[in-house]
Amino acid sequence: MKNGRRSALRIAGLTILFIAFFLALNLFFCNDRIEPIDLSMPVFTHVAAPSSPSDLASQRNSTVLKPVKKEKQTIPAPPEAIAASEDSATAADPGVNLDKKPPFVWADPGPGIHNKPLSIALYADEPADIELMLGSAGEWVPYEKPIPVTDSLRLAFRGTDRAGNRSDPIVRHYFIRAAPALRCADAMVFVETSARTFCIDQYEWPNKKGTFPLGFVNWYMAYDSCRATGKRLCTAVEWEDACAGRNNTQYPYGNVYEARTCNTENDKAYTSGAYGECRSFAGAYDMSGNLREWTASHSEQNPRYYQVYGGFWENRGASTCRSAQYSFYPQNKFVSIGFRCCGDTLQPRR
């Protein structure tokens, strides 16, 4: 009997040693497969979403997104603003003759409607001589100082770097219009079409310039968060109208895809408003690229799905204004999907 117990104890001991040895080997060989936490992604509190829209009223507080305060991060903007300067580089740069890529030139602020006069500054992503043309029949002249705009303006600009590479001309249209009688809540812009007027958030939720838009959000969270702030989740028609503008353009900035105007050829979302020219006619930012956005509209192909618009940071030319690129079940969450809110116009102040 004693020998039997001893044998059993030996077997148990050996089994434990074998299991421990196996776990140690597993940790040693698999440790390099552990993915680090991506601290660049937005953080928000999450609770279970309601099972259907009818449950939203009773669970309103549980699905409202609340950004968590965290240490400010330094995020690279689109090509860093470098004003053209004769002192910033010289033709003696040994690598200058290897450069075959033209400079990227952009305007700040971006085009579209503005409610008061402004001054436009031009920048390049490398030392370059910037030229501009005012109107459609003007002449190319060197850019020397910000351009004042007090009325409608057609502005064309281009840049030539130290290696002689010249960028294709970029054309932007500006319109100065007094604020409409009907007004919008703070941080929203006024959208007017022949069929409707409404307001839309300038930026993706939480609708604050310079902050990260929130991704990994399901439809219920988006719907409820807009309602909690006295707004609503935009319909597909509202979203399209705000993006395409009065000229019904393919992209917020025009009909021809521009690779560096919006965050559409990248590996992550940038802070809201970082791409200053990614601005719709009405003044809403990042409606092409950055994050895809939920709408309140069902998919025509499958009414259980909701439409998602705008493309995200790596969608390239597919990030258009007039086509829903994706449709998902309302409970789906992806790091590349966020949202923005719409609302009714307010009566003029008395």
Beta strands, then each sheet from edge to edge (+ up, - down):
strand 1: 105-108
strand 2: 112-114
strand 3: 118-124
strand 4: 128-134
strand 5: 141-142
strand 6: 147-149
strand 7: 153-161
strand 8: 170-176
strand 9: 188-192
strand 10: 197-201
strand 11: 232-233
strand 12: 292-298
strand 13: 306-309
strand 14: 326-328
strand 15: 337-338
strand 16: 341-343
sheet 1: 1+ 3- 6+
sheet 2: 2+ 8+ 7- 4+ 5-
sheet 3: 9+ 10- 16+ 11-
sheet 4: 14+ 13- 12+ 15+
end
